Every structure is written in C-alpha cells, then in structure tokens.
C-alpha cells in the first residue's frame, strides 16, 4: 500500500537546513521515495499556517518508508533538518486501489 510522508516545516536556520536538502532527495530515492510537492507558499484554506514550507513525499510501501526513515544514510542527514527547522510530520496511508 502506498504511503505519504507529509511535513510542515518552519525554517529556523536556512543554512543548516540546506545541508539536509543537498542530500535528502538522493537518500529517499534509494527507498522508492518520490517528491510529489514542495511548496513554500501553499494556499491556506482553513485554520492557521505557521510554517515556511510544506512537503509531500510518496513511498511505494510503509516498509520502504521505514527503511528510508531509519536508514543510516537518512539518520546522518536528519540532524541538519532538526537543527535548521521545526517540523511537524505525519505518515498517511494511501487508499487501497481495489476499494
């Protein structure tokens, strides 16, 4: 089943965060991850928005996601995201295509 990693990001140190971005795409691509959206100015429809970026990444399966997220390669760069931004992230399960 497809899963989606959604992150709402508030940059606190863009220079440090950029060190994460320089390597992030290459790392999650190894685990069947694919950017669907990176938006620095999403249209707010309801509620409040206190972020500077929204990111949506698709993975073919929850297993691929977990292997990516817990991989040494990702953990090595995650420190830059955590030091350079405040992030709220969730994993969303896709609909089963037979439903």
N, C-alpha and C positions, 0 to 999 in steps of 0.2 A: 504494500500500500504506500502510495506517495505521501510524503510529509513535507511540511513547510516550516522553515525557521524564520520567524519574524522578530526583528529587533528595532526598537525605538531608541535612538541614540541622541544624547546631549553631549556635544564636544566640550571638553574642559581644557584640553591641550592638543590642538590640531597637529602639532609637530610630532608628538609621540603617537597619536592615532594614525598618522600617515605611515609610520613604521609598520603598523599592523596591516594597513591596506596594501602596502607594497607586496606582501606575501600571501594574504588571505585567499585571493581568488585561485591561485595556483594550488594551495593546500586543499581547499574543499573540492576542487575539480577532480582530484585524485579519488574522491569518495562519491562520485556521481552527483555532486552538488552543482547547481546552476543558478546564477543570479536571475531573478525574474524582475526585480525592481530595486533601484537605489534612487531615492528621491529626497532632495534637500529642501523641497518646499511643497509637501503634499497639501492638497486642498482639505481644510478642516470642515467637516460637515456637522459634527455634533461634539459637545464636550470641550475639553481644553487640550491644548497641544503645547508641551514644554520641551520639545526636542528640536534637534537641528537636522536630523536625518532619519529616514525610515528605510529599512532594508528587508527584502523578501527573497529567500533562497529556497529552491526546490531540491529535495533529495528523493531518489527512487524508492527508498525504503527507510524505515526507522533504524534498521541495522546500519545502513550507510551513514545516516546522521550520527548515530552513536559512535561508530568507528571514526568518523571525522572529528567530532567534538572531543573525544577522549584520546585522540592520537597524540603522540609526542610532538609531531610537526605542528599541530594546531595549538597545543598547550604552550609550546615555545613562543608563539606569537601572541597568544591571548593576553599575556601580561601587558602588551602595548595598548590593546583595546581597553583593558581595565584601568590602566593608568591615564589614558588620554581621553576617556569618555565615561559617562554614566549611561548604562544600557539597561533597558527592560526588554527581556526577550522571552518568547514562548515557542513551543513546538506545536504545530497544528496538523492534525491528521487529515489527509485528503479523503474525499468521498470514494468509496469503492465503485469502480467504473461499471460494475454489474447492477448497481442499485438504481 
